[in-house]
Amino acid sequence: MADMSDIELPSEMKWDREKSLSIKTESFRGGVMLYSGRVDALSLRDFVTSAMRKNKWKLVGDATYKQMLLAFVKPSKTCMMIITDSLTPMGNTHVTAYVTVDETAAASLNPFGEPVRK
């Protein structure tokens, strides 16, 4: 799977292996990871935003309607998270994380195609 060591979620959020998938090629790694747990969606959004910032991710977009979408980037990596609140008071909140790592760009370009300064 794409390196998830710099993507943190609260311990209450459990990974759903059956509904997750990953891909790895010579130039690309990525996956769709699904999590669920009894966590307030707004608190989860705040936790994720803070944890990603701490791990040097840049928040480049967000949208909220019935779901919350958070988009983050790092050089050669992207992560989009969709947070879906439970429809019932005792239900689970769900997170779908789309993670990509561009192995070829890792050496020279950021996600915007700009040269990486070393």
N, C-alpha and C positions, 0 to 999 in steps of 0.2 A: 504494500500500500504506500501511497505517498507519505512522506515523512510527516507524522502528526505530532511530533514531540514538542513543537512550539504552538500547538493549538490546545488550549485548556477549556474544559467544561467542568461544572460542579460535579462532585462525586455522586450526587443523586441521579445524574444523567447516565443511563446505561446504554452501551453500544448494542445495536441490533444486528448481529452478524448475518442473520438470514436475509435481511433486506438491504444490506450494504454490498457494494461491489468495488473492485479496483482494477486498474489496467497499468501495465508497464511495457514500454517499448524501448528501443535503443535511445530515443530522444525525449521521451515523455513518460511521466508517472502521474497518476491521478486516481481519483475515486469519488464515490458518493457514499458518505457515511451517515447512517441514521442512528439517532439516539432518542431516548424518551425517559421521562422521570417526573416526579411530582415537585415541580419548581415553578414559581410564579414567572410568567413570561417576561414581564417588565424587569424583574430582578435579574433574570437570565440574560437579557439584552445588556444590562449594565455590567454584569460580571464578564460577559464575553468581550465587550468593548474594552474594558479595563485590562483584562488578561492579554488580549491581542496587542494592545499598545505596549504593555510591559515586555512582550516578546518581539518587539520591533516591527509589528505589522502596522500598516497605514490604512486607516479607514478612508475609503475613497467613495463610498456611497451607502445610503440607507433609504429605506422606504417602509412605510407602515400603512396597512389597511386592515384586512382581516388577518394577515400574517405580517411578520417583520422580516425584512431582508437586510442583511449587513454584508457589504463587500469590502474585502481587505486585499492588499497586495504587499509583496516584498520583491526584491530582485529575483526574477525567474519563478516566483510562486504567486498563486492567487487562491483565495478562499472566499466562497460565498456561503453564507448561512441563512437558512430560512427557518424562523422560529414560528411554530404554530401552537397557539394556546389551546388548552383543552376546552371543549364545549360544555363540560360539566364541572362543578366545583371540586369533585374528588378525582378527576381524570388526570391523565398525563399530558405534559407539555412535550412537544416533539421538535427536534432539530434535525434538519437535513443539511449536511456540510458537503459542499462541492470543492474539492481540493485539487489543484493542478501544480505540477512542477515541470517546467520546460528545461530539460537537461542541456540542450544546446545553447539556450540563452543564458544559462547559469554562468557561463564563462565570460560573456561579454556585454549583454544587454539587460536592462530592467524590463518590467512588463509593458512599458510604454515604448519600447524600442530604442531607448536612449542608452548611450554608452555608460557602463558602470565605472565610476571613478575608483581607482585603487590607491 
